[in-house]
């Protein structure tokens, strides 16, 4: 049985006071001893991919903001450009290869689609560059890990451990679970992890309905769910499809008949599209929440409000952190040599938007919190974006002997 590195903390724990600007101070001192490295970062995002284009655009915006605001404090020169992978692994690899071969590209962020991220990871690895991804598939830092690839978000393993397991503990009588899952690598990873946790906690998986990435009509799948009479409807869908399936589930009256869990949500922009009435009482898993009381998160909220007149979404923060990690690597290494930067990034510890974070050297996975939240009733909201209350912040990652990464 897989062992879990699991810890729980209260949301309102305090961290050592540190600002985004002060994080760069050691790097500034180091970079003063060497010439400023030139670090051109390319965002390889699914800008026109059905279902995730909006998420990709927000990630891209976050990466660009990081370059614009952090390069100078870190003492480096940095630029940012974007290519559209179109959500297609083949096209993504071709465009990244062009960037490498024709423009000398070395530093890439991206991967809102896990399938694209896995393909791009291999291409960047062949060239000896660096790729920091937001893809969720376990394989990215597991069986298909690469020396050149890093990941900031928690993988599907941690997302399920951070939602399904604590919900089983909260609702021990809710033993019958039905899942709705997108049919691609990310969805399959969420499904297999959910099935594992349900088996380990004595629950019954009473059925699963697969859907395609372009589907918008889910009535047939919801009819299957009703027929199975589950205690919990567990949604593995992503981005816009999550909104569609949850809205249709409410129209079917499922919110009154069973508990609903969204394992992997896309953040504040998605919650706004759902609305408070729809989210009320729904359990949600999240990589990030702008209400987290951590020093750097407070700085980020201020920055995004000043720049975009809105608190940051998960997608924006994710894009921001991908670019930041590359820049931190260059600043720490005092070089734009990918090999030196990779060595500097391995074991990197820093204050991030979820509190203390670090890059695990043996698989390049960022160790950070994943959140279980629950939708508030509209009358309980403190402001227009106060959709959720945090129930738990959890860190759950596979141990080295279980992660499957042998390439690092």
N, C-alpha and C positions, 0 to 999 in steps of 0.2 A: 504494500500500500504506500502511496506517495506520502512523504512527510511534508509538512507545511511549516514554513517559517512565518508564524502569524502573531501579530501583536495588536492590541486595541488601545486607543488613546481617546481622550475626550477632545472634542473639536476645539474648545477654547483654551487649550494648553498654550502657554507662551513660549516663544523661542527667543534666542538671543537677539537683541535688537540689531538689525542690520538692514541697510537700504540697498537698493539696486546699485546705486553709484558706489557705495562703500565696498560692495562685493568685489569691485574691480581693483581696489587699492593695491593688494599684493601684486597683481598683474601689471599695474602701472609702474611700480618700482622695478619689476623685472624687465619690462619692455624698455625702460629708460636706458638699460645697459646694452641694447641691441637695436638694429635698424627695425623699423616698423614692418611687419610682414604684410604682404598683399594677399587678401583672402577673398576671392570672388566666390560667392555662394550662389548656387542655382537651385531654385525651387522646382521640383518635378512633381506637379500637382495635377489632379484629375479635373481640370477647369471646366470641361464640357461634358463630363461623364454623367449619364442619367442617374438621378437619385443622390449623388454625392457632390455635384458641382458646387453647390452653395457651401458645403463643409470645406471643400478644397480651397475655395476663394477666401474663406475666413482664415484658414491655416496660412495661406500665402500672405495675407495682410499682416498676420502676426509675425511671420518671418521677416518681412520687409521692415516692420517697425523695430524689431530687435537690431537689425543691421543699422538702421538710421539713428538709434539712440544709444547703443552699447559700444560701437566700434571705438569711438573717441575715448570714453572712460576706460576701456580696456587697453588703450594705447596701440591699436592696430588700425590698418586701413582695410576697408571691407566694402564690397559692392554686392548688389543683389539683382538677379534676373529670374525670369519664370519661363518654363516650358510646360506645355499641356500634354500630359500622357493620354488624355481622352478616356482614362479608365481601362485602357487596353494594355496588357503586359507587353505584347509584341511591339506596339507603337511606342510605349514608354521606353523600352530598351533601345529601340532605334534612335529616338530623339536624345536619350542620354548619351549613347555612343557618339552621335554627331557632336554633342557638346564636348565630349572628351577628346575626340580625334581632330575636330576642326577648330576648336576654341581653347583647347588645353584645360578643360574643366576638371577639377579635382574634388570639389566640395559640393555635396548635394544634400538637400533635405526634401522630404515628401513622403508619399505613400499613404494617403487616406484610404486607398484600397490595398488590402493585404496582398492580393494576387499581384498587383503592380509592384508593391514594395519588395516582394520576394524576388521578382525578376530583375528589378533595378539593383537590388543588393548584389546579385551575382555579377552584373555588368560593372558596377563600380569596383567591386572586389578585384576583378580581372585587371583593372587599370591602376590599382594601387592608390585609389582615392579614399575619401571618407563619405559615408552616407549615414545620416541620422534620420530615423523614420518614426512616423506616428502609427504605422501599421500594427494591428492587434494580434495577428496570428502567432501562436507560441513558437512556431518554427523559426521566426526571425532571429530570436536569441536562443534557439534550441537546436534542433537537428539540422537546420540550414543556416546556422550562424556563420558569420564571416569576421575576420579580423578588422575589416574596414567599416562594419555596420554597428551602429548604436541605436538604442531605442529609449525615448523618454517615457511614453505612456506605459501603464501596466498592461501586460498581455492578457489574453482571454482567460488563462488559468487564474490569474489574480482577480480578474473581474468577477468570475463565477464564485471564487472563494470569498470575495468581498460582498456578495449579494445573496446567492442561493444558500450558502451555509448559515449566515446570520439570520436570514429569514426563516430557515428551518428551526433555528433555536427560538426565535420569537413566536413562531406559530407551529408548535410541535404537532398539533392535531391536523394540520394541513398536509396530508401525506400523498395526495393524488395530484400529480403535476402533468400538465399538457404544454407542449412547446410549439412555437411557430418560428421557423428558421429560414433565413435566406440560403439558397443552395450555391454556396461558393466557399472558399477556404476559410474565411472569417467565421461564417455561420456554422460550418462544420466543427470548427474548433470550440466555439461556444457550446454547441450541442453536446459534443463528447465530454467536455468538462462538466456540464450540467448533469448529464447522465451519471458520471462518476460520483459527484457529490451526493446526488439523490440516493444512489445505491449505498454509499458510505453512511448516510444518515437515516436509513431505514424507510425512505419514501419510495413511492411507486411512480415510474414514468409511464403514464397511461396512453401516450401517443405523441406523435410529432407531425406537423404539416410543413413541408418544404414549399417555398415560393421562389420565383425568379426575381432577378434584380430590377426588372422593368415593370413588375406588376403593381397595380394600384387598387385592385379590387380583391378584397380578402373575405368576402361573405362565405365562400365555400369552406375556407379553412376555419372560420369561426363557427360554422355549423358543425364541423367535425369536433371542434373543441367542446361545444355544448353537449354533443352526443356522448362524449367521454366522461362528462360530469366530474371535472377536476375540482380540487380545492384551490389550485393556483394555475393561472394562465401565465406562462413564462415566455416573454417576447425576446427573441434574438435579433430582430430586424434592426436596421440601421438607418439613421438620418430621416429622410422624408418618408420612407416606408413605415418607420415606427409611428409617425404621426398618423398616417392613413389607417394602419391596422388598429391603433388605439382608439381613434375616433369611431371607426366602424364597430369595434367591440363595445363601446359605450352605447351606440345606436341599437345594438343587439341586446342591450341590457345586461351585458356580462359583468359590469362593475358591481351590480347588485347581487350577482350569483356566485362570484368567486373573487379571490385576491388576484391582482394583476401586478406582475413584476416586469420592468424593462431592465434587462441586465446591463446594457451598454447604451447610454444616452449620449446625444451629441452636444448637450450643453444649453446655455441660456437662450440662444436663438431658436432652438427646438422647443424649449419650454414656452417661449412667447408664442410660437405658432400653435402649440397645443392649447394654451390658455388655462387659467386657474381652475375652471369648472371641470375640465377634462382631467387635469392632473390630481385633483382632490382625492386623497386616499390611495393613489397609485404609488407603489414602491419603485424607486429608480436607482440604478447604479451610475456613478459618475467618476470620471478621472479628476475633475476639478469643479470647485464651486467658489464663486467670487466672494462669498461670505466667510470663507475660512480666515480665522484670525492668526495669520502668520505675517511677520514683518514684510517680507518681499511681496507677498500677495497684496498687502495694503498699498505698497508702492505701485504695483502693477495696476490695481484698480484706479488709483489716482492718475497714472499715466494714460490709461485707456479712456477714462472720463474726459481728461483734458484733450486728448487727440481725436476721439470719436464721439464724445458726448454720451458714452454708455459704458457700463462695466464690461469687462472682457468675458467672452464666451470661452468654452473649453477649446474649441478649434483654434481660436486666436492665440490663446496661451500656449497650446501645443506647438503651433508654428513658431511662436516666439522662442520657446525653449529649445527647439531643434537647432535654430540658428545660433542661439546663445551658446550651446554646448560646443559647437565648432569654433566659435570665437574665443571661448574660454580655453579651448585646447591650443589655439594659436598663441594666445597671450601667455599661457603657462609655459609652453615650449619655447617661446621667443623665436618662433620659426613658422613658416608655412609649408614645411616638409611634412607630408601626411604621416610618415612613420613616426616622426618625433611628436607630432600632435596626438596620434593614437596613444602613444606611451604616456603622454601627459593627461589624457582623458581617462585612462584606466585608473580606477580608484578615486577619481575626482569627487570631493565632498564639498558641498556648497549649500547655502540657504536658497530654497526655491519657493514656488507658489504654494506648495503643500507643506512647507516647513523644511526640515533638514532632509536633504536628498543626496544620493551618491550613485556613482556608476560602478557596477560590479565588474571587477577586472576579468573574470573568467568567461563571461558571456555578453558583456557590454549592455546589460539591462539596467535601467535606472530604478533604484529602490525608492519608492514613494508611496503615498497613501492612495487608496481607492475608497470611495464613499458610498454608503447606503443611505439614501434619502427617501423621504415620503412627502407627497404633495400636500400642501396646506389647503384648508378651506379658504375660499376667497376672503372671508371676513377676518381671517387670522393673519393676512399678509400685511407686513409693515410698510411695504412700498410696492410699486408696480412690478418689480423684479424679484420679490420675495416669495417665490413659488414653493419652496421646499424647506423642510427641516432635516438636519443631518442626524441620523440615528447612530451611525458608527463610522469610524475611519479605520481602515484595516490595511495591513501590509501582509501580503501572502505571495510567496514566490517559491518555485521549485528549488530544492537543494541542488548542488552541483552534480551529484551523481544521478539525479532524475531529470535535469534540464535537457540533457542530450547534446550539449554544445561540445564538439571535440576539435573545432577548427581554430580555436584561439589558444 
